Amino acid sequence: QLQASGGGLVQPGGSLRLSCAASGRPFSSYAMGWFRQAPGKEREFVAAIRWSGAGTYYADSVKGRFTISRDNAKNTVYLQMNRLKPEDTAVYYCAVRVGSPYVTSSGDYNHWGQGTQVTVSS
């Protein structure tokens, strides 16, 4: 089970950090990902990370602004979001899959947490 948190209202240029806590320790072969869905749009890939070892992957739209990381001791994955823009406004979801993090299709992720709303507005 995945529990996402950390969303909120922030001004353009601001920062937020999202957390995704997994109940139980994910297996080393897992990848954890973040997706987002804005009103009227399809769910889109944001970032992903291997649960064990190196390997991160970002959507071009967030590269250089967002950073995904993990704390294995806390079974938690984070998404640090800096220089936020109004177009980053969406519900953000975390998800897990078995295998590579270099996968952007939401259909390839097996388990999902509930979303957390991020609103970027002045």
N, C-alpha and C positions, 0 to 999 in steps of 0.2 A: 504494500500500500504506500502511495506517495502523497505527501502533504505539502502543498505549495503555499508560500506566504511572502509578505513583504511588499505587496503592491500598494498603490496610493496615488495621490494627486501631487504632481510636481510641475514646476515651471520649466519652460524650455531652457535648455542648457544645464539643468539640474541632474541629480544622480539618484538612483535607487538601487538597492540590492535585494534580489529575490532569493529565497531559499526553498529547497525541495528536500524534505526529510523522508527517508525511506525507512519503513518499519522492517527491521531485519537487515542483515548485511547482504548487499547485492553481491552476486558472484563476480569473480574477476573477469569473466568473459562479457559482462554487461557493458552497455553504453547508455549514458544518461543524456537526454536531450531537452531543450527548451523550444517550444513552439508558441506562436501567438496567433490570435484571430481577432481581427477588427470587425465591426458591424458591417454586414453585407459582403464580407470577403471570406475567402477560403483560409483555412488554417495554414500557416506558413512556418517553415523551419527558421530557427534563430541561431542555435548553437548546440554543440554536443561534445561530450568528453568520454573517454574511456574510464571505466570505474577503476581499472588497475593499469598502471603504466602510463606512458605518454600518449598524447593524441587528443587534439582538439580541432574543432571544425566550426566555421562561422559562415553565416549568410553574408553576402557582399554588403548588404544594406546596414549591417551592424559592425562589420570588421573595423577595428581600430577604436571603437566606442564601447563595445561590450566585452566582458571577459568572463568566461566560464571557468569554474574551479570546483574542487571537491575537498571534503574533509572526511577521509575514510573512517577516522575514529568516531565521528558523529553520524556516519551514514547520510551525509548531506551534500548536496550539490548547490552551488551558488551561481547567480548570474548578476555580476556587477554591471550596471548600466550607467554610463556617463554621457555627457553632452546630449541629453535626451531631446528629441524633436517631437512636435505634435503628431507626426506620422508614426511614431512608436506607440501611440495609444492603442491599446488592445487588451484582451484577456490573455494572460500568459499561462501556459500549461507546461508542466514537466512530464516526462515520459521515459520509459526504459525499454530497451530492446536487447536481445542477445546478439552480439557480434560487433561489427565495426561502427564507429561513430560517424563515418563518412557517408551517411545516408540521410537524405533530406525529405523523404516521403513519410508523411504521418502514418500511412498504412503499414509501414515497416516497424512501427513501435507497438509493443504488445500491451503495455500497462500505462495508464494515465492517472495523474493526480487531478484534483479539482483545480479550476483556474483561479488566478488572482488578477484583479483589475489594475492596470496601469493607465493613468490618464495624464497626459502632458499638455498643459494648458496654462495660459497666463490669466 
